[in-house]
Amino acid sequence: MTQQSQTVPGVDGGAAGGVAGRPRILEVDALRGFALAGILVVNLMTTAGPPGARDGLAGVHAADGAVQWLVVLLAQSKFYLLFSFLFGYSFTLQMDSAARAGARFVPRMSRRLAALLVLGFAHAVLLYTGDILMIYALLGLVLLAVRNAGPAAVRRAALWVFGAAGGLLLLLGLGASLLDPGELGESATVKAELTAAYRGGFAEVVGANIRALPDMLAAVPLMGGFVVAAFLMGFVAGRRQWLGPAVLADRARLRRICLTGLAIGVPGAVFSAAGIVGPLSERWALLGLAVGMVAAPALSAAYATGLLLWFTTPRGGATARVLAPAGRMALTNYLTQSLVMALVFSGYGLGLYGRTGAAAAVGGALVLYAGQLALSGWLMRRYRLGPVEWLLRAVTLWARPRTS
C-alpha cells in the first residue's frame, strides 16, 4: 500500500484524511464493498417492477416467491444502515483532515453536503426514485450541529432518536394491522400507470420519477430517525476509534455483538418477511415493515461483526481484498448500479419493467456486482479515487485532487 492511500475513505469511498491521517482499514473498505451487494438487490426489487413485494415482479419461476422472501429477510433495511453508520464515521475523519490542513471544516462539509444533494436529485430524477444521497445531504446537517459534542452525549442522543423513530413506526404498524387489507398498499390503477410510464420513453420515465419525489420526501420523517441514529453512532465510533486495530482484534467482543445481533435481528427479520411477502395476510405488511426496520440495526451489527471476524481468517482475508476496492469507490458503484438497472428495466432501455421474475433479476444483479468488483479492483490499482469520488472530493476541498 502506498503512502498516498493510507487514509480511510468516507461513504463516497474517497480518502478522508491526508498522509498523516489514520491508517486505512482494509476490513472497513471490505464491509462497504459487501454492503453494495445488499443495496443493489434491495434497489432492484423497486426498479424492476411495480411497488409491492407480494405482486410487484412477475411470477415467472417457482423460485421467484422464495427469492423475494429472502431479499426482505436478509437485505431490506439492513444495508443502508451500515452505509449510514460509515457516513457518520467518515464525518469524524473529515473533521480530522480539515484540522490537519488548517482549513475551516464547516465550509468544507457544507460544500460536500451540497454536492451530495445535487447528485442525489439528479439520481432520483434520471435513474432511481429511491435515492439515499439527498437524505444523507439533508440529515448530514445534524452531524454538523453536534460536531463539538462529546461522544457520550451523542450516543445518548442516538438512542433517544432511535427509540422515538422506532416507537412511532411500530405504533403506525399496529394501527395499520387493525385496518381492512384493502386500504393498504398501491392500487391496481396506480400500478398500471407506473408500468405504462416506466415502459415509455425517456420523458415518461423522468416524469414518473419527478411525480414520485413528494412521496420520497414524505418518507424522510419515518426513515430519517434511523438514518440519524446510525449517523450519530458512526460519529461516536469515529471519536472513540471503535474501528481501530485494537478493537477489531478483540474477537471475543466482536463475537458477543454478532451473537446478540443475530438473536435480536433474525426473529424480527422473519416476522418482517412474513408480513411483507407472506404467508401473513396483507394487513400485517406495515407492521412487518416496522418490526423489520426496528430489528435491522441488530442484524446489520451481526453482519458487520461476523464479517470482521471472518476477515481475520486466510480465506476471509482474501475475500476482504477483493471487496475493499469496491468499497473505496462506493459512490461510483452505487450510481452505476442505478444506471444499469434503468437501462435494463425502463422504457428508454430494454423496457423489462414488471416483465422479469425476482430470481432472474437477482441473478442478473449478482452478475453486475461481480463485474463491479473486478472493475473496481482494476481501477483502484491505478488511481486513488473513483470518478464520482474524485468529483465530490474536488468540491469538498475546492481544489483539484490527485489521481494517483
Legacy VTK file of the C-alpha trace (Angstrom):
# vtk DataFile Version 3.0
C-alpha trace
ASCII
DATASET POLYDATA
POINTS 404 float
0.000 0.000 0.000
1.406 3.334 -0.973
1.786 6.256 1.383
-0.828 8.174 -0.613
-3.563 5.603 0.054
-3.088 5.366 3.812
-6.374 7.045 4.620
-9.829 5.838 5.492
-12.467 6.504 2.849
-15.733 8.205 3.567
-19.096 6.869 2.452
-18.229 8.009 -1.040
-15.079 5.912 -0.996
-12.854 8.982 -1.290
-9.945 9.452 1.040
-10.999 11.339 4.102
-7.617 12.136 5.504
-4.126 13.029 4.403
-0.773 11.342 4.624
-0.715 11.871 8.358
-4.285 10.537 8.782
-5.441 7.345 10.390
-4.263 4.219 8.539
-6.728 2.826 6.019
-8.534 -0.184 7.459
-8.946 -2.812 4.751
-11.771 -4.538 6.614
-13.862 -1.344 6.746
-13.493 -0.864 2.994
-14.486 -4.512 2.560
-17.606 -4.024 4.688
-18.667 -1.152 2.458
-17.954 -3.250 -0.623
-20.050 -6.093 0.765
-22.908 -3.728 1.601
-23.034 -2.659 -2.052
-24.388 -6.108 -2.912
-27.244 -5.754 -0.431
-28.056 -2.236 -1.614
-28.148 -3.446 -5.222
-30.510 -6.325 -4.530
-32.931 -4.212 -2.468
-32.981 -1.367 -5.005
-33.514 -3.885 -7.780
-36.820 -5.034 -6.284
-38.125 -1.468 -6.691
-36.561 -0.734 -10.067
-37.621 -3.976 -11.727
-41.360 -3.839 -11.152
-44.428 -2.139 -9.661
-44.422 -1.472 -5.891
-45.490 -4.245 -3.561
-43.386 -7.253 -2.623
-46.366 -9.622 -2.975
-47.075 -8.940 -6.641
-44.517 -6.397 -7.817
-42.477 -8.703 -10.042
-43.799 -11.268 -12.460
-44.037 -14.834 -11.151
-42.026 -16.428 -13.933
-40.315 -19.192 -11.973
-41.222 -21.239 -8.927
-38.226 -19.740 -7.123
-39.405 -16.127 -7.527
-41.504 -16.050 -4.367
-38.712 -17.564 -2.293
-36.200 -15.051 -3.671
-38.446 -12.115 -2.778
-38.893 -13.538 0.723
-35.142 -13.940 1.173
-34.429 -10.403 -0.042
-36.758 -8.980 2.619
-35.386 -11.361 5.264
-31.685 -10.822 4.626
-31.305 -7.436 2.953
-34.187 -4.985 3.252
-33.453 -2.165 5.739
-30.113 -3.682 6.776
-27.537 -2.300 4.390
-28.446 1.381 4.174
-27.963 1.483 7.950
-24.429 0.161 7.574
-23.706 2.875 4.986
-25.271 5.463 7.314
-23.052 4.326 10.177
-19.978 4.627 7.959
-21.118 8.077 6.821
-21.093 9.251 10.443
-17.736 7.566 10.972
-16.191 9.254 7.929
-17.574 12.609 9.119
-15.094 12.491 12.017
-12.282 11.713 9.585
-13.257 14.737 7.512
-13.057 16.821 10.700
-9.565 15.492 11.436
-8.454 16.069 7.847
-9.598 19.701 7.917
-7.846 20.264 11.251
-4.557 18.858 9.930
-4.803 21.028 6.826
-5.610 24.119 8.870
-8.847 24.504 6.865
-12.270 25.574 8.078
-14.345 22.432 8.436
-17.889 23.808 8.151
-17.418 25.317 4.648
-15.752 22.091 3.506
-18.553 19.873 4.774
-21.238 22.267 3.588
-19.863 22.033 0.050
-19.745 18.247 0.360
-23.359 18.010 1.519
-24.487 20.426 -1.214
-22.748 18.275 -3.828
-24.448 15.144 -2.455
-27.792 16.949 -2.621
-27.281 17.848 -6.290
-26.064 14.341 -7.154
-28.979 12.819 -5.284
-31.555 14.995 -7.036
-30.145 14.102 -10.456
-30.027 10.440 -9.449
-33.658 10.452 -8.268
-34.983 12.248 -11.344
-32.994 10.464 -14.033
-32.397 6.984 -12.632
-33.930 5.819 -9.349
-36.552 7.372 -7.076
-35.286 5.504 -4.010
-32.190 7.715 -3.852
-30.479 7.954 -0.462
-27.994 10.736 -1.246
-30.465 13.598 -0.818
-31.478 12.197 2.568
-27.822 11.954 3.576
-27.227 15.531 2.440
-30.187 16.919 4.394
-29.735 14.848 7.548
-25.972 15.387 7.452
-26.754 18.823 8.867
-27.442 17.041 12.160
-23.810 15.916 12.248
-22.696 19.485 11.657
-24.837 20.581 14.594
-23.318 18.027 17.025
-19.721 18.173 15.772
-18.428 19.679 19.033
-20.463 17.436 21.345
-18.865 14.693 23.416
-19.204 11.029 22.344
-21.258 10.093 25.419
-23.833 12.804 24.752
-24.030 11.902 21.057
-24.520 8.236 21.935
-27.417 9.083 24.254
-28.947 11.233 21.534
-28.661 8.353 19.056
-30.509 6.017 21.402
-33.271 8.555 22.006
-33.690 9.227 18.285
-33.805 5.505 17.505
-36.302 4.870 20.297
-38.600 7.672 19.167
-38.447 6.678 15.480
-38.902 3.003 16.214
-41.752 3.570 18.657
-43.635 5.791 16.207
-43.219 3.334 13.346
-44.367 0.404 15.487
-47.481 2.335 16.568
-48.295 3.096 12.931
-47.793 -0.558 12.044
-50.050 -1.728 14.847
-52.713 0.730 13.761
-52.492 -0.434 10.150
-52.859 -4.066 11.200
-56.340 -3.213 12.524
-57.464 -1.805 9.160
-59.036 -3.651 6.281
-56.278 -5.001 3.988
-57.915 -3.325 1.012
-56.996 0.058 2.472
-53.273 -0.671 2.327
-50.728 -0.554 -0.495
-50.796 0.795 -4.018
-53.992 0.390 -6.031
-54.102 -1.601 -9.259
-54.706 1.662 -11.129
-51.567 3.269 -9.702
-49.502 0.199 -10.556
-50.837 0.186 -14.101
-49.986 3.870 -14.506
-46.453 3.302 -13.199
-45.966 0.341 -15.503
-47.057 2.366 -18.530
-44.767 5.249 -17.547
-41.678 3.155 -16.902
-42.147 1.236 -20.124
-42.432 4.524 -22.003
-39.744 6.798 -23.343
-37.241 8.976 -21.525
-39.731 11.797 -20.915
-42.322 9.423 -19.429
-39.752 7.802 -17.117
-38.395 11.133 -15.893
-41.922 12.433 -15.420
-42.824 9.431 -13.262
-39.654 9.919 -11.231
-40.462 13.594 -10.656
-44.020 12.744 -9.563
-42.567 10.268 -7.054
-40.345 12.892 -5.363
-43.027 14.129 -2.897
-43.671 10.563 -1.734
-39.933 10.034 -1.276
-39.590 13.208 0.796
-42.671 12.268 2.820
-40.898 9.074 3.855
-37.971 11.017 5.320
-39.627 11.575 8.729
-40.260 7.828 9.037
-36.847 6.507 7.991
-34.915 9.663 8.863
-34.762 8.791 12.543
-32.997 5.522 11.788
-30.544 7.256 9.464
-29.786 9.968 12.027
-29.309 7.379 14.782
-26.851 5.487 12.576
-25.070 8.751 11.696
-24.664 9.571 15.374
-23.425 6.097 16.306
-20.922 6.288 13.455
-19.779 9.649 14.829
-19.261 8.029 18.238
-17.359 5.162 16.600
-15.055 7.638 14.909
-14.429 9.628 18.053
-13.778 6.515 20.169
-11.979 4.673 17.342
-14.241 1.630 17.547
-12.965 0.562 14.125
-9.316 0.829 15.095
-6.961 -2.175 15.017
-7.107 -2.722 18.796
-10.889 -3.041 18.836
-11.000 -5.173 15.689
-8.508 -7.546 17.318
-10.898 -8.146 20.254
-12.528 -11.264 18.832
-14.467 -12.060 21.993
-16.216 -8.693 21.889
-16.969 -8.978 18.181
-18.377 -12.467 18.752
-20.674 -11.232 21.542
-22.013 -8.424 19.351
-22.563 -10.821 16.465
-24.482 -13.386 18.525
-26.582 -10.721 20.251
-27.400 -9.128 16.907
-28.493 -12.470 15.461
-30.646 -13.258 18.498
-32.496 -9.954 18.156
-32.379 -9.409 14.420
-33.325 -12.809 12.985
-36.772 -13.126 14.656
-37.605 -9.560 13.642
-36.481 -10.188 10.053
-38.547 -13.403 9.852
-41.700 -11.615 11.033
-40.968 -8.763 8.632
-40.674 -11.105 5.635
-43.805 -12.977 6.666
-45.773 -9.740 6.881
-44.432 -8.026 3.757
-44.275 -11.027 1.388
-46.377 -13.657 3.168
-47.723 -16.010 4.441
-49.297 -13.484 6.856
-52.187 -11.524 5.379
-51.583 -8.115 3.814
-52.946 -6.299 6.857
-49.645 -7.190 8.593
-47.460 -5.654 5.885
-46.848 -2.268 7.552
-46.262 -3.825 10.962
-43.868 -6.273 9.321
-42.029 -3.339 7.760
-41.898 -1.557 11.124
-40.594 -4.587 13.011
-38.039 -5.204 10.275
-36.737 -1.635 10.466
-36.545 -1.658 14.259
-34.711 -5.001 14.290
-32.492 -4.123 11.325
-29.677 -2.416 13.320
-29.149 -5.621 15.289
-28.829 -7.716 12.151
-26.647 -5.067 10.497
-24.306 -5.225 13.505
-24.284 -9.023 13.274
-23.361 -8.880 9.592
-20.579 -6.387 10.240
-19.015 -8.150 13.215
-19.410 -11.588 11.648
-17.587 -10.416 8.537
-14.886 -8.701 10.576
-14.292 -11.984 12.395
-14.168 -13.892 9.120
-11.818 -11.396 7.523
-9.150 -12.418 10.047
-9.019 -15.928 8.520
-6.910 -16.689 5.432
-9.918 -17.140 3.127
-11.743 -14.231 4.697
-8.697 -12.022 4.260
-8.523 -12.906 0.558
-12.222 -12.051 0.200
-11.706 -8.747 2.000
-9.008 -7.806 -0.507
-11.483 -8.439 -3.342
-14.304 -6.459 -1.703
-12.275 -3.483 -0.473
-11.675 -1.738 -3.837
-15.439 -1.660 -4.491
-15.888 -0.058 -1.073
-13.297 2.586 -1.819
-15.345 3.769 -4.797
-18.773 3.006 -3.317
-20.478 6.153 -4.620
-19.414 5.488 -8.202
-20.594 1.896 -7.895
-23.909 2.926 -6.314
-24.717 5.325 -9.145
-23.517 2.848 -11.775
-25.873 0.226 -10.375
-28.806 2.596 -10.828
-27.712 3.468 -14.377
-27.507 -0.184 -15.401
-30.866 -1.011 -13.777
-32.500 1.932 -15.534
-31.106 0.822 -18.897
-32.386 -2.706 -18.324
-35.841 -2.059 -16.894
-37.003 1.369 -18.106
-38.559 2.181 -21.461
-35.517 4.153 -22.612
-33.553 0.924 -22.247
-34.681 -2.682 -22.656
-38.118 -1.982 -21.142
-38.224 -5.050 -18.878
-40.116 -3.241 -16.092
-42.501 -5.753 -14.496
-41.624 -8.427 -17.066
-38.996 -10.445 -15.220
-39.126 -12.691 -12.204
-37.323 -11.981 -8.961
-34.934 -14.913 -9.336
-33.745 -13.819 -12.792
-33.484 -10.178 -11.695
-31.414 -11.013 -8.613
-29.237 -13.361 -10.673
-28.540 -10.517 -13.083
-27.765 -8.215 -10.174
-25.146 -10.633 -8.868
-23.509 -10.725 -12.296
-23.425 -6.915 -12.297
-21.926 -6.908 -8.795
-19.211 -9.364 -9.823
-18.347 -7.080 -12.717
-18.137 -4.110 -10.375
-15.766 -5.990 -8.077
-13.463 -6.757 -10.999
-13.575 -3.215 -12.428
-13.100 -1.619 -9.002
-10.031 -3.746 -8.358
-8.556 -2.707 -11.709
-9.252 0.998 -11.141
-8.044 1.130 -7.545
-4.726 -0.404 -8.515
-4.198 2.612 -10.782
-5.991 5.533 -9.123
-6.596 6.867 -5.631
-10.286 7.684 -6.238
-13.196 6.580 -8.349
-14.537 9.161 -10.839
-17.500 10.360 -8.755
-15.382 10.278 -5.593
-12.854 12.494 -7.370
-15.594 14.989 -8.249
-17.005 15.026 -4.720
-13.564 15.491 -3.210
-12.818 18.344 -5.629
-15.952 20.154 -4.464
-15.170 19.414 -0.818
-11.615 20.775 -1.000
-12.426 23.310 -3.734
-9.213 22.152 -5.389
-8.108 19.529 -7.879
-7.382 16.225 -6.063
-4.507 13.968 -7.001
-5.453 10.998 -9.177
-2.616 8.617 -8.328
LINES 1 405
404 0 1 2 3 4 5 6 7 8 9 10 11 12 13 14 15 16 17 18 19 20 21 22 23 24 25 26 27 28 29 30 31 32 33 34 35 36 37 38 39 40 41 42 43 44 45 46 47 48 49 50 51 52 53 54 55 56 57 58 59 60 61 62 63 64 65 66 67 68 69 70 71 72 73 74 75 76 77 78 79 80 81 82 83 84 85 86 87 88 89 90 91 92 93 94 95 96 97 98 99 100 101 102 103 104 105 106 107 108 109 110 111 112 113 114 115 116 117 118 119 120 121 122 123 124 125 126 127 128 129 130 131 132 133 134 135 136 137 138 139 140 141 142 143 144 145 146 147 148 149 150 151 152 153 154 155 156 157 158 159 160 161 162 163 164 165 166 167 168 169 170 171 172 173 174 175 176 177 178 179 180 181 182 183 184 185 186 187 188 189 190 191 192 193 194 195 196 197 198 199 200 201 202 203 204 205 206 207 208 209 210 211 212 213 214 215 216 217 218 219 220 221 222 223 224 225 226 227 228 229 230 231 232 233 234 235 236 237 238 239 240 241 242 243 244 245 246 247 248 249 250 251 252 253 254 255 256 257 258 259 260 261 262 263 264 265 266 267 268 269 270 271 272 273 274 275 276 277 278 279 280 281 282 283 284 285 286 287 288 289 290 291 292 293 294 295 296 297 298 299 300 301 302 303 304 305 306 307 308 309 310 311 312 313 314 315 316 317 318 319 320 321 322 323 324 325 326 327 328 329 330 331 332 333 334 335 336 337 338 339 340 341 342 343 344 345 346 347 348 349 350 351 352 353 354 355 356 357 358 359 360 361 362 363 364 365 366 367 368 369 370 371 372 373 374 375 376 377 378 379 380 381 382 383 384 385 386 387 388 389 390 391 392 393 394 395 396 397 398 399 400 401 402 403
